[in-house]
Amino acid sequence: MYHDRASRQNPFRVSRRELMKHSAIRSYATYHKCMNELIANGLIEYEPSYHPNFASRVTLLDNNGEA
């Protein structure tokens, strides 16, 4: 959904709050567990934003772990 909204740009920005809302994740621990699994499986690169007004950056990777 976010990737489509960002005109298929890679990387793109996402908000933790919005991702949790759209994926029905209610716990920060579950969110971080899911993100860590995606990273560990080589599906995404994730650069968290520690600023409340800036979204984090996600890069979707192909099967070879490349953007």
C-alpha positions in Angstrom: 0.0 0.0 0.0 2.7 2.5 1.0 4.9 1.4 -1.9 2.0 2.0 -4.3 1.2 5.4 -2.8 4.9 6.4 -3.1 4.6 5.8 -6.9 6.7 2.7 -6.5 9.7 4.6 -5.4 12.4 2.6 -3.7 13.3 3.5 -0.9 10.1 5.0 0.4 9.0 6.5 3.7 6.6 4.9 6.2 5.1 5.8 9.5 5.1 3.1 12.2 1.7 4.3 13.4 0.2 3.9 9.9 1.8 0.6 9.3 0.5 -0.7 12.6 -3.0 0.6 11.9 -3.2 -1.0 8.4 -1.6 -4.3 9.5 -3.7 -4.6 12.7 -0.6 -4.8 14.8 -1.4 -3.4 18.3 1.9 -3.9 20.1 5.2 -2.1 19.5 7.0 -5.4 20.4 5.1 -7.2 17.6 5.9 -4.4 15.1 9.6 -4.6 15.9 9.6 -8.4 15.7 7.9 -8.3 12.3 10.3 -5.7 11.0 13.3 -7.7 12.3 12.1 -10.8 10.6 11.7 -8.9 7.3 15.2 -7.6 7.7 16.7 -11.0 8.7 15.1 -12.6 5.6 16.6 -10.1 3.3 13.3 -8.7 2.2 13.8 -5.1 3.3 16.3 -2.6 4.5 15.0 -0.4 7.3 16.3 2.9 8.5 14.2 4.0 11.5 13.6 7.6 12.2 13.9 8.7 15.7 12.2 12.1 15.0 8.5 12.2 15.6 7.8 14.2 12.5 9.8 12.2 10.0 8.8 8.8 8.7 11.2 5.8 8.6 12.8 4.7 5.3 12.2 1.3 3.9 13.8 -0.2 0.8 12.3 -3.3 -0.7 14.9 -5.9 -1.8 14.7 -8.5 -4.5 15.5 -12.2 -4.1 19.2 -11.4 -4.3 19.0 -8.9 -1.5 19.5 -5.9 -3.8 17.3 -2.8 -4.2 
